[in-house]
Amino acid sequence: MPDIALQDLSTSVLINDSQENLSAFLHRGLLYTERRQWQQAMFDFEAVIKLDRSVALAHVNLGLIFMLNMGQNYEAIRMFSNALRVDPTYIRGYICRAQAYRNVSI
């Protein structure tokens, strides 16, 4: 079923790639993440941020890809910090940033 969901989300994005369809990019990015298709996930999370910089979840998910799959902790810290700038109450942003800072100090 994830293949059908991915197909439907991709069709949705082809029909409408504007801010009103931002959730299609976000959900497709999450599906790509589940499938470990990191580059495609990054593309979709970056698209979300271009459409609306205030979506903290997109910043955090990009940061997680940088930290966990690319070993780029400083870039991850930057993404987690961006998430916290747009939503200072987003607990996951603090937890993820703390882990990235810990990784840098090891």
HELIX and SHEET records of a PDB file:
HELIX    1   1 PRO A    2  ILE A   15  1                                  14    
HELIX    2   2 GLN A   19  ASN A   21  5                                   3    
HELIX    3   3 LEU A   22  GLU A   34  1                                  13    
HELIX    4   4 TRP A   38  LEU A   51  1                                  14    
HELIX    5   5 ALA A   56  ASN A   69  1                                  14    
HELIX    6   6 ASN A   73  VAL A   86  1                                  14    
HELIX    7   7 ILE A   91  SER A  105  1                                  15    
END                                                                             
